[in-house]
Amino acid sequence: MTEDPHAAPPAILSAALSAGEVVATWTPSQSDFDAFAELSGDDNPIHVDPAFSARTRFGRTVSHGMLLYSRVWALLGTRHPGRRHAMQSLMFPNPAYAGEELAFRFSGAEAKGNGGTMAIEIRRIADGKVVLSGECLLEEI
């Protein structure tokens, strides 16, 4: 059975929620990379061609940065319904790979419960390397 690439984010984004911090996990798949490439038009072979990617310094396909942020935004939307996404500032210091579990962490505005600036971080669980770091501004509508 194949996964529906258009389905809402699965329960993987539900996790321990506490004041000031959210921790969630997700393991992206090659089919996630392929579906995002189809939807976004970003079909760079580093994301979708395992044979090409094997010859790069990464040795395998890597996630689109905005696929990662799309998952962030889906989780933030469940915690801050009715908030407007005003801006984000993101860095992608290390790659995220298909089949490797990622941990999502948020702090800042989450503690206030009404928007504001929120720090964002995604790490590979296997080695603790940061794959997304930044912040976003949520505003009341």
C-alpha positions in Angstrom: 0.0 0.0 0.0 1.4 3.4 -0.9 1.2 6.5 1.3 -1.1 9.4 0.1 1.3 12.3 -0.5 -1.7 14.7 -0.2 -2.8 13.5 3.2 -2.6 15.8 6.3 0.5 15.4 8.4 0.2 12.2 10.4 0.2 11.9 14.1 4.0 12.0 14.0 3.8 15.7 14.7 1.9 15.0 18.0 4.3 14.7 20.9 5.1 15.9 24.4 3.7 19.4 24.5 4.7 21.6 27.5 4.7 25.3 28.2 7.6 26.9 26.4 8.7 23.9 24.3 7.3 21.4 21.8 9.1 18.2 20.9 7.9 16.2 18.0 9.5 13.6 15.7 9.2 12.7 12.0 11.0 10.4 9.7 10.9 11.7 6.1 10.9 9.2 3.3 12.0 9.3 -0.3 8.4 9.4 -1.3 8.0 12.6 0.8 10.9 14.1 -1.1 9.4 13.0 -4.5 5.9 14.3 -3.6 7.3 17.7 -2.5 9.4 18.0 -5.7 6.3 17.3 -7.8 4.2 19.9 -5.9 6.9 22.6 -5.6 8.6 22.1 -9.0 12.0 21.8 -7.2 13.2 18.5 -8.8 16.9 19.1 -8.2 18.5 15.6 -8.4 20.0 16.0 -5.0 16.5 15.6 -3.6 15.0 13.0 -6.0 17.7 11.0 -7.8 19.4 8.4 -5.5 22.0 7.5 -8.2 23.0 11.1 -8.7 23.0 11.9 -5.0 25.2 8.8 -4.3 28.0 10.6 -6.2 27.7 13.8 -4.1 29.4 14.7 -0.8 26.1 13.7 0.9 26.1 10.2 -0.5 22.3 10.0 -0.7 19.2 12.2 -1.3 18.6 15.1 1.1 15.4 16.9 2.0 14.2 20.1 0.6 14.6 22.8 3.2 11.1 24.0 2.7 9.7 20.5 3.2 11.2 20.6 6.7 9.7 24.1 7.3 6.3 22.9 6.0 6.3 20.3 8.7 7.2 23.0 11.2 4.4 25.2 10.1 1.9 22.3 10.2 2.8 21.7 13.9 2.7 25.4 14.7 -0.7 25.6 13.2 -2.0 22.9 15.6 -0.6 24.8 18.6 -1.5 28.4 17.4 -4.7 28.2 15.4 -5.8 31.6 14.0 -2.3 33.0 14.0 -0.8 34.7 11.0 2.7 33.7 9.9 4.4 37.0 9.6 8.0 36.0 8.8 10.7 33.3 9.2 14.5 33.3 9.3 16.0 29.9 8.6 19.4 28.2 8.3 20.0 24.6 7.1 23.5 23.8 8.5 23.3 20.0 7.9 21.3 17.8 5.6 18.2 15.8 6.5 18.1 12.3 4.9 15.2 10.0 4.0 14.8 7.3 6.6 16.5 9.2 9.4 14.3 10.4 12.3 14.2 14.1 13.1 13.4 15.9 16.4 11.5 19.2 16.3 11.9 21.7 19.1 10.2 25.1 19.6 10.6 27.7 22.3 9.7 31.3 23.0 6.2 32.4 21.9 4.8 28.9 22.7 5.2 29.8 26.4 3.0 32.9 25.9 0.4 31.0 24.0 -0.5 34.1 21.9 2.0 34.3 19.1 5.3 36.3 19.1 8.8 35.2 18.0 9.4 31.5 18.3 12.8 29.8 18.1 12.8 26.7 15.8 15.2 23.8 15.7 15.2 20.4 14.0 17.9 17.8 14.7 18.8 14.4 13.3 18.2 12.0 16.2 20.9 9.6 15.1 23.8 12.1 15.6 22.2 15.2 17.1 23.2 17.4 14.2 21.0 20.5 13.5 19.3 20.4 10.1 17.1 23.5 10.6 17.7 26.4 12.9 15.9 29.7 13.0 12.9 31.7 14.2 9.5 32.7 13.0 7.1 35.5 14.0 3.4 34.6 14.7 0.9 37.4 14.9 -2.7 37.5 16.1 -5.2 37.8 13.3 
